[in-house]
């Protein structure tokens, strides 16, 4: 009986987690590793959060709760005492039926069994171990793997990842991650990338301690935020970031973390300080500078070490980061101060083009910043200001307002000067980096009842200085509107419209250069329907239009059909996609979320004309061992090769297989 | 300088659209005039002048975008009686050397509790120094329907008969537009409104705005329109029976256009 319930729970849990992930996946940058998020939600499924004993930091890890809701939650508990029933959540300001539904599987009111005694025996018996091994390979031969004279991939075409995680309640954790990308050689040690950590928490005054790889996220991301953060999306409350402070790092991204030691210590009732130190070796392409020493202009963040050039750049630049954050929390007010210094072994120089004129030069950079958030009745104010010493001052301020039980609004103004230098800057931005931008963003979420949901936002931005392919100060705007209709649990319709207008150097051959308007419009219509307890279907139609200046617009569209088979007590579950896409060029390409094996997710890029199909299967070997397999195929029409440079494949098919094994013990 | 202003105004048809002054409240909500009840709806959807218990009068002033001298002065007044409303409006746009004047008379009638129709007759005058003046007539018709307590849908057509100025030398047309909008009263403090407008010879524009009464005395408003992309903001003070509203439009190329109005509800 217990076995049946566990299986049912696992299936349901995966569906819940997957639904949440799909809705936030689009706002994430390309190389974001979703592992963290999936990890967190899966753990809360097994160890639900006790709402009567939780902290703001814990609630922030739920990606679908906004800072205003978190603040209202604690105000409610302070005024009304502990919750008597989980459904009492619905009576809290700002908690609509949808959020409560999404939260229910992960929360409880029962006090968790706290492991008080840490002994080796206890840690072995009560600890949870999770081992995942994943193998990926593109079946066709890419150009880089053939016998080429010059630049080529020196390694083998498989990608292999191994992750081991250990948890002891909520008190201790450790992990080790090994990764070898496709094309990388087994040089010396068998894996190109090794990452790991040991973390302890709730040790009296030491709230958290991490030795090894960790990430730091403070305030609104303007001063110190290692890793990635969400971009603009239909959930307008995501403009106010939820900083999680110090966290152990266990993703496979080879750039976005710090390596060393850090701890969050509770100094007095309302003040926490987090000192940190990190020493890393990074990849950079270096040249001989004017004085004969090695210099670089950018850091290589891909983590690829496949070609002779990439291998030469490996670990060529060392980076030392040290500093501290202090944060004051009292009731509805949070104020934080962060300051740190980054030192490199070699100098940075600017690149030749004029647009790079104001970027960082030298070896040493000191950053400091102040951030705050304050809840006043139904308004959540937030903001941050960051200064790079001897360079620019950037700031961001905004508010989330719960206008009524059905409507929330967000507004934020940002101003980042062209000379704001910071290597850990992930603030809210339209461009890829939070520098050289000013903008005003306003957004509205309307949820009149549990069947309908509307989102709108408008963002107006300016770039005061030049950018790549933009030889003058420029400006633009972006608008999005989305409506979702969910008449019952088995049916959902989504319609979305997005329009973006930016400026870029004209392509015309003229004696005087000017900026053309580049307009991108996107339409999406999606229908999800659940046939019965076993089968779910999703149909999607997406169209994109690209127009630069007065040239004829490029049009692209994607039509896809997804089928999902997840019966309750079955050992096998799977999903399948069949899609047809037709885009008249690379500019009208379409990105769409694709299902993948657990802990992985893909963002398919549909460019050109052709078909796409993939099949995911999961087989539950026995209770603790699961195996996944994925096969994906692109068939392009009327092409003789796919891709470019070393990734080029002869022919018109590109297929990939992926196999993953997970053992929990 | 004055000639430059005159030429700029008279040769740029786009400004003809911006000249219709909807008052700071509707402007701050994104120039949303189709489904929101307001004294200034006389300049947009004439049927939205119903639902007043007592007469209201309001005067407004806008300082326009590119010059200190170009401004709009306007006046609107509504007198309700039984199920009907009668309104009058006056609007002057330009500078002493170039003026577009408009006098309007509107009549709206409520049928039952939910439906109202309105009709607006406008007398336009275009006066350019040393060139003379020309006049024209136009008509606006509109309807407003309230349903489900919270919602109202409104539609109106401005100058459906494509009237022009009487003099053949005047090339600028009186604007023709088709508009439909919805307003949603999310609570007794919050109104969200959207309008879709199609002006002849112009693409379809969509606008969205909110009016949030944060306290009895003060309302905050904001809005967006898409083609062209503009952001709007404003606030209103309601003290005893006096109404003071301020708003501004922000256009990427043209800058700010602040406006203010003072009104009294009897």
Interface residues (C-beta under 8 A of the other chain):
Chain A: X401 X403 X404 X405 X406 X407 X409 X411 X440 X442 X444 X446 X448 X456 X458 X460 X475 X477 X479 X499 X501
Chain B: X184 X186 X187 X189 X190 X192 X208 X210 X212 X222 X224 X226 X229 X231 X250 X252
